[in-house]
Amino acid sequence: MKIIALIGKDHCGKTTTLNIVHDLMLENGKSTCKITIGNPIYKDFSDIVDFKTLKIAFFTMGDYSLETTRIIKEYKEFNVDILILASNTKFVNPIKLIEKYDHLLVKKTIDTTNTETGKIAVNNSDAKIIFSLI
């Protein structure tokens, strides 16, 4: 299993960005079991997408260390090809576990304009970078 981890601090747009990646993937793939997790206002989810010849899992609740490490082990058992997840940089254990796999760490770009337009632009840019790594 390969892991693509979008890493960043609390509330920096990790989940929003991974929702964009998920939507891009669904243009040419099929979701098998998207589940909203945690508080729905945060739009965190878990899913497996059949994309081309790959089984790609998503997990966006990266602000919870124990859940992140649990899901990495769980999706390994599901034999997914790629796990795309969010991970908060304040937690050491998820990053240590991610580094045991074939992995790519993508640092979340922070909008410096503090505008909604700026946030949308950096989230879309990060999503395209992650999508290109698949």
FENVEN-V453269 format. One record per residue. RES is the residue in three letters. PSI is psi as a letter, one per 40 degrees, with the letter a starting at -180 (none if undefined). NEAR is the number of other ideal C-beta (glycine too) atoms within 10 Angstrom. Layout:
RES	PSI	NEAR
RES	PSI	NEAR
//
This chain:
MET	h	17
LYS	i	16
ILE	h	24
ILE	h	23
ALA	h	26
LEU	h	27
ILE	i	20
GLY	i	23
LYS	i	13
ASP	h	10
HIS	f	11
CYS	e	22
GLY	e	23
LYS	d	28
THR	d	21
THR	d	21
THR	d	27
LEU	d	26
ASN	d	18
ILE	d	20
VAL	d	25
HIS	d	21
ASP	d	10
LEU	d	17
MET	d	23
LEU	e	14
GLU	d	7
ASN	e	9
GLY	a	16
LYS	h	10
SER	h	15
THR	d	11
CYS	f	9
LYS	h	13
ILE	h	9
THR	h	12
ILE	i	17
GLY	a	16
ASN	h	9
PRO	d	9
ILE	d	6
TYR	e	15
LYS	f	14
ASP	i	24
PHE	i	20
SER	i	20
ASP	i	20
ILE	h	19
VAL	h	23
ASP	h	13
PHE	h	19
LYS	b	10
THR	e	6
LEU	i	14
LYS	h	18
ILE	h	23
ALA	i	24
PHE	i	26
PHE	h	24
THR	e	26
MET	g	21
GLY	e	26
ASP	e	21
TYR	h	18
SER	d	17
LEU	d	10
GLU	d	18
THR	d	24
THR	d	18
ARG	d	13
ILE	d	21
ILE	d	22
LYS	d	9
GLU	d	15
TYR	d	22
LYS	d	14
GLU	d	8
PHE	e	11
ASN	f	8
VAL	i	20
ASP	d	14
ILE	h	20
LEU	h	25
ILE	h	27
LEU	i	24
ALA	i	26
SER	h	28
ASN	h	21
THR	e	17
LYS	e	10
PHE	h	17
VAL	d	9
ASN	d	12
PRO	d	26
ILE	d	18
LYS	d	10
LEU	d	17
ILE	d	21
GLU	e	11
LYS	e	9
TYR	i	13
ASP	h	9
HIS	i	15
LEU	h	15
LEU	h	14
VAL	h	17
LYS	h	13
LYS	h	21
THR	h	18
ILE	h	13
ASP	h	16
THR	e	8
THR	e	10
ASN	f	8
THR	i	10
GLU	d	9
THR	d	8
GLY	d	13
LYS	d	18
ILE	d	14
ALA	d	14
VAL	d	19
ASN	d	23
ASN	d	14
SER	d	12
ASP	d	23
ALA	d	21
LYS	d	14
ILE	d	17
ILE	d	20
PHE	d	15
SER	e	7
LEU	e	13
ILE	none	16
//
